[in-house]
Amino acid sequence: MSASYKPLVERFDIPRPTLIEWQKRAVGDKENWRVKHLEYLRTQLIVEKETLKEIKQKAAPCVEDMFILSVYLFFYNVSRYISKDELRSGLRAFALEIRNGVEYQHEFAQRIWSLRIGDESNKRIVNYYRIFDLIDRLSVAQYALLLSFALEFVKQTKKRYQIATKTFLEGKTWQELHMYDKAFSLKAIEDFFTKKGLLGL
């Protein structure tokens, strides 16, 4: 029985002793809220696994999609669920705002603001079209799971690298930009979302 706790601990960040206590309650009191909640969480794990399969079959997100989504959530300090409409509106505003400054010549910025406007212009925007296509193909439940994973990635990244921003890249040193580049590297993103089951086979 103890082996079944590991997925719950990893997914929901509930201490193992707490889950053991809840399981003990299941023996004598089937109506206890802890017992019902434990059963709900176990069911949720199964549902999420099936939902992941649906996302991969229906939308097949890629590393670049998750990079743009994660960076957007980071820049705007999004830490909770937002609707598809909120994301579309915010992402469009973020993507189309032209940003200048030496900081935006850094490789990290070039990965974000990757679409050049016109052949001769140095002005660039964020390629948000793929994210729109991605979320349009997802049901609300599928979108919510994808977003929850992106929020988790950003939260872990902020904690691991001790990074935050309120001014996008303005005023950031080259050292700070290098840290952002490392924190949001395609490898870091690929590793995290592959472990979650969202990317890869």
Number of C-alpha atoms within 10 A of each C-alpha: 6 9 6 9 17 14 12 18 15 11 11 10 10 13 13 15 11 12 19 14 12 19 18 13 16 18 9 10 11 11 10 12 13 19 20 13 12 16 14 11 14 14 11 13 15 10 12 14 13 12 19 18 14 15 23 17 10 14 15 15 20 18 20 17 17 24 20 22 19 23 17 20 22 23 16 15 15 14 14 11 14 13 13 18 10 11 18 18 11 14 22 17 12 17 20 14 13 13 18 13 10 12 19 20 11 15 13 19 18 15 17 20 23 13 16 14 12 9 7 7 8 10 16 21 19 22 21 20 13 14 19 16 12 17 22 14 14 17 14 13 13 22 19 17 17 21 22 16 17 23 21 15 21 25 17 13 20 16 11 10 12 10 13 14 13 10 10 17 21 14 11 15 11 12 9 13 18 15 16 20 16 14 20 21 16 15 11 16 23 20 15 17 19 14 11 15 14 24 20 15 6
